[in-house]
Amino acid sequence: MTHIAVARSRSFQIPRAAVLAGAALVLALLIWQAIAQSGAPDPTLARTTTPAAVLDIAVLVFREGLECILVLSAITAGMRGRQTQHREPIAWGALAAAGATIMTWIIAIRAIDALSRNVSALHIQAVTGLLAIVVLLVVMNWFFHRIYWTGWIGAHNRRKRDLLESAGSSEHSHRQLLLGLGMLGFTSVYREGFEVVLFLQSYRLQLGGAVVLGGVVIGTALAAIVAVLTFVLRRKLPYKKMLVVTGLMLAVVLFVMVGEQAQEMQLAHWLPTTPIHALTGRIPDWAGLWFSVFPTVETLLAQAAAAVLIFGSYALARARTLRAAGGAA
């Protein structure tokens, strides 16, 4: 029993150390950013800097990759014995989804670049910024994810069960089984990949493809480590805690992006600019530099609305869980 307790304690030391290392990295980036810009941001310039953008992208890509791993592990969890061979078409479907995500990225780039020839760059950035915020709102909607996990994963598991039960001995039915399992792997990954493609367009227009590539590489590498631990080494990781930590980091990203986006829409004259004179000069420079907090009615209302949506969805999800638990009791 002592050995089991020690093994369990060691299995939880790795995620805790990773969280502490991530927090230290975020703090170091914020300090570096403050020094680099002398703590005096120009409110007419984009707030996003290269290190912050790389970190934002890496966190989102890692979180979406983590969701893919959770869905795939739920699908393949019951495949034991002779059914282990059915994991291969699911893996091929997931790889095909990764390729389809790259193709979607290329198509999105060409479409936006073609549109930018006739539309102002500021308007394009405003539109892509709105898309990025919509993606983050979907990712951060806890109530939606409660329904998503029970519905999306449940549907995939039912589809897998139907495929395995209807599989016959003929070559045609075998091909249908392989195709169906491949589609399960494909849809499990491509849904998240499509969201990532939409999110990255705003950063690509502001900072270029190299910055986006850096964040994608870091996030993909972290997700690959979790995938190896899950599927190769068969380690059970604290996925819920990892989702909560990345969710909190993305909540900060969302708060900052909403402030930036509201400011860009003001510069593009999509929103009016109503200064709050009582706050002018009282909001410290670091609040604008790190969190895009500016003394205007529109930016502050937008950030307040984002916070209400995030914490409101969490409260709804929590209430739904407690109600379900009470009904079961």
C-alpha positions in Angstrom: 0.0 0.0 0.0 2.9 2.4 0.7 4.3 1.8 -2.7 0.9 2.6 -4.3 0.6 5.8 -2.3 4.1 6.9 -3.3 3.4 6.1 -7.0 0.2 8.1 -6.9 1.9 11.1 -5.3 4.6 11.0 -7.9 2.1 10.9 -10.7 0.6 14.2 -9.5 4.0 15.9 -8.9 4.6 16.2 -12.7 1.4 18.3 -13.5 2.0 20.5 -10.4 5.6 21.2 -11.5 4.3 21.9 -15.0 1.8 24.4 -13.7 4.4 26.2 -11.6 6.8 26.3 -14.5 4.0 27.7 -16.8 3.2 30.4 -14.1 6.9 31.3 -13.9 7.1 31.6 -17.6 4.0 33.9 -17.8 5.4 36.1 -15.1 8.8 36.3 -16.8 7.1 37.3 -20.1 5.0 40.0 -18.4 8.1 41.5 -16.7 10.1 41.4 -20.0 7.2 43.0 -21.8 7.0 45.8 -19.3 10.7 46.5 -19.5 10.8 46.3 -23.3 8.0 48.9 -23.6 9.1 51.0 -20.6 5.7 50.5 -19.0 4.2 53.2 -21.2 2.1 51.7 -24.0 0.9 53.7 -26.9 -3.0 53.3 -27.0 -3.0 53.7 -30.8 -0.8 50.6 -31.4 -1.7 47.0 -31.2 -1.3 45.6 -27.7 -0.1 42.2 -28.7 3.7 41.5 -28.6 5.5 38.5 -30.0 6.2 36.6 -26.8 2.7 37.2 -25.5 1.2 36.1 -28.9 3.4 32.9 -29.0 2.2 32.0 -25.4 -1.5 32.7 -26.3 -1.3 30.6 -29.4 0.6 27.8 -27.6 -2.0 27.6 -24.8 -5.0 27.5 -27.2 -3.4 24.8 -29.4 -2.4 22.8 -26.4 -5.9 23.0 -25.0 -7.6 22.0 -28.2 -5.1 19.2 -28.6 -5.9 18.1 -25.1 -9.6 17.9 -26.0 -8.8 15.8 -29.1 -6.8 13.4 -26.9 -9.7 13.1 -24.5 -12.2 12.3 -27.2 -9.9 9.8 -28.9 -9.0 8.1 -25.5 -12.8 7.8 -24.8 -13.4 6.2 -28.1 -10.5 3.7 -27.9 -10.9 3.0 -24.1 -13.0 -0.2 -24.6 -10.9 -1.6 -27.5 -9.1 -4.5 -25.9 -7.9 -7.9 -27.1 -8.8 -8.4 -30.8 -10.4 -5.0 -31.0 -7.0 -3.2 -30.6 -6.6 -3.5 -34.3 -9.5 -1.1 -34.7 -7.4 1.7 -33.2 -5.3 2.0 -36.3 -8.1 3.4 -38.7 -9.0 5.8 -35.9 -5.4 7.0 -35.8 -5.3 7.3 -39.6 -8.5 9.4 -39.5 -6.9 11.7 -36.9 -3.8 12.1 -39.1 -6.1 12.9 -42.1 -7.8 15.6 -39.9 -4.4 17.1 -39.2 -3.8 17.3 -42.9 -7.2 18.8 -43.6 -6.6 21.4 -40.9 -3.4 22.5 -42.7 -5.4 22.7 -46.0 -8.0 24.8 -44.2 -5.3 27.1 -43.0 -4.0 27.6 -46.6 -7.5 28.2 -47.9 -8.2 30.7 -45.1 -4.9 32.6 -45.8 -5.7 32.9 -49.5 -9.3 34.0 -48.9 -8.3 36.7 -46.4 -5.4 37.9 -48.6 -7.7 38.1 -51.6 -10.2 40.1 -49.5 -7.6 42.4 -48.2 -6.9 43.8 -51.7 -10.3 45.4 -51.7 -10.9 46.1 -48.0 -8.9 48.2 -45.5 -6.3 46.2 -43.5 -7.8 47.7 -40.3 -11.2 46.4 -41.1 -9.8 42.9 -41.9 -8.0 42.9 -38.6 -11.2 43.9 -36.8 -13.1 41.0 -38.5 -10.5 38.4 -37.8 -10.2 39.7 -34.2 -13.9 39.2 -33.8 -13.5 35.6 -35.1 -10.8 34.9 -32.6 -12.9 36.2 -29.7 -15.9 34.1 -30.8 -13.6 31.0 -30.8 -12.3 31.8 -27.3 -15.9 32.4 -26.1 -16.9 28.9 -27.4 -13.8 27.3 -25.9 -14.3 29.0 -22.6 -18.1 28.4 -22.4 -18.2 25.9 -19.5 -22.0 25.3 -19.9 -21.5 24.5 -23.6 -18.7 22.1 -22.7 -20.8 20.2 -20.2 -23.3 19.5 -23.0 -20.5 19.0 -25.5 -18.7 16.3 -23.5 -21.9 14.3 -22.8 -23.3 14.8 -26.3 -20.2 14.8 -28.6 -18.3 12.0 -26.9 -21.5 10.0 -26.3 -22.4 10.2 -30.0 -18.9 9.0 -31.0 -19.1 6.1 -28.6 -22.5 5.1 -29.8 -21.3 5.3 -33.4 -18.3 3.2 -32.5 -20.5 0.6 -30.8 -22.8 0.5 -33.8 -19.9 0.0 -36.2 -18.4 -2.8 -34.2 -21.7 -4.6 -33.7 -22.7 -4.3 -37.4 -19.3 -5.5 -38.7 -19.6 -8.7 -40.7 -17.1 -11.1 -42.1 -17.4 -9.9 -45.8 -14.8 -7.7 -47.3 -17.4 -4.9 -48.0 -18.5 -4.8 -44.4 -14.8 -4.7 -43.3 -14.2 -1.7 -45.5 -17.2 0.0 -44.2 -16.0 -0.6 -40.6 -12.5 0.8 -41.4 -14.1 3.9 -43.1 -16.5 4.5 -40.2 -13.7 4.3 -37.6 -11.5 6.5 -39.7 -14.3 9.1 -39.8 -14.6 8.9 -36.0 -10.9 9.8 -35.7 -11.3 12.5 -38.4 -14.2 14.3 -36.8 -12.6 14.1 -33.3 -9.6 16.1 -34.5 -10.9 18.4 -37.3 -13.5 20.1 -35.2 -10.8 21.4 -32.9 -8.4 22.1 -35.8 -11.0 24.3 -37.5 -11.4 26.4 -34.4 -7.7 26.9 -34.2 -7.5 28.0 -37.8 -10.1 30.7 -37.2 -8.4 31.9 -34.0 -4.9 32.2 -35.6 -5.9 34.5 -38.5 -5.9 37.6 -36.3 -2.4 36.9 -35.0 -1.2 36.2 -38.5 -2.4 39.5 -39.8 -0.9 41.4 -36.9 2.5 39.7 -36.4 3.1 37.4 -39.4 3.2 33.6 -40.0 6.5 33.1 -38.1 5.0 34.0 -34.8 2.0 31.8 -35.4 4.2 28.9 -36.3 6.2 29.3 -33.1 3.1 29.1 -30.9 1.7 26.2 -32.9 4.9 24.2 -32.6 5.0 24.8 -28.8 1.4 23.9 -28.3 1.6 20.9 -30.6 4.7 19.6 -28.8 3.0 19.8 -25.4 -0.1 18.0 -26.8 2.2 15.4 -28.4 3.8 14.7 -25.0 0.3 14.2 -23.4 -0.6 11.9 -26.4 2.4 9.8 -25.9 1.7 9.5 -22.1 -1.9 8.6 -22.8 -1.7 6.2 -25.8 1.8 4.8 -25.6 2.7 4.7 -21.9 -0.9 4.3 -20.8 -0.6 6.9 -18.1 -3.7 8.4 -16.5 -3.2 12.1 -16.3 -5.3 14.7 -14.3 -7.0 15.9 -17.5 -9.7 17.9 -15.7 -7.1 19.9 -13.7 -5.2 20.5 -16.9 -8.3 21.8 -18.6 -9.1 24.1 -15.7 -5.5 25.5 -15.6 -5.5 26.2 -19.4 -9.0 27.5 -19.1 -7.9 30.1 -16.6 -5.0 31.1 -18.8 -7.3 31.5 -21.8 -9.7 33.6 -19.7 -6.9 36.1 -19.2 -6.2 35.9 -23.0 -9.9 36.5 -23.7 -10.1 39.5 -21.4 -7.0 41.1 -23.1 -8.2 40.3 -26.6 -11.7 41.8 -26.0 -10.0 45.1 -24.8 -7.8 45.1 -27.9 -10.6 44.2 -30.2 -12.9 47.0 -28.9 -10.0 49.5 -29.4 -9.5 48.3 -32.9 -13.2 48.7 -33.7 -13.0 52.2 -32.3 -10.0 52.9 -34.6 -12.0 51.5 -37.5 -14.9 53.7 -36.5 -17.2 50.7 -35.9 -17.6 51.7 -32.3 -17.8 55.2 -30.8 -15.1 56.3 -28.3 -16.5 57.6 -25.1 -13.8 58.5 -22.6 -14.3 58.2 -18.9 -12.7 61.4 -17.6 -12.9 60.2 -14.0 -10.6 57.3 -14.8 -8.3 59.2 -17.2 -4.9 59.3 -15.6 -5.9 57.0 -12.8 -5.6 53.7 -14.7 -1.9 52.7 -14.4 0.1 52.2 -17.5 0.7 48.5 -16.7 -3.1 47.9 -16.8 -3.2 49.0 -20.4 0.1 47.2 -21.3 -0.8 43.8 -19.8 -4.6 43.7 -19.8 -5.7 46.3 -22.4 -7.7 48.2 -19.8 -8.4 51.7 -21.1 -10.6 54.5 -19.7 -13.4 54.3 -22.3 -16.9 53.1 -21.9 -16.9 50.8 -24.8 -13.7 48.9 -24.0 -14.6 48.4 -20.3 -18.2 47.3 -21.1 -16.9 44.8 -23.6 -14.5 43.3 -21.1 -17.2 43.2 -18.4 -19.5 41.4 -20.8 -16.9 38.8 -21.6 -16.3 38.2 -17.9 -20.0 37.8 -17.3 -20.3 35.3 -20.2 -17.4 33.2 -18.9 -18.3 33.2 -15.2 -22.0 33.0 -16.0 -21.5 29.9 -18.1 -19.4 28.4 -15.3 -22.2 29.1 -12.8 -24.8 27.5 -15.1 -22.6 24.4 -15.6 -22.0 24.1 -11.9 -25.8 24.5 -11.2 -26.6 21.8 -13.8 -24.0 19.4 -12.3 -25.4 19.9 -8.7 -29.0 19.5 -10.0 -28.1 16.3 -11.8 -26.3 15.0 -8.7 -29.3 15.9 -6.5 -31.6 14.1 -8.9 -29.4 11.0 -8.9 -29.3 11.0 -5.1 
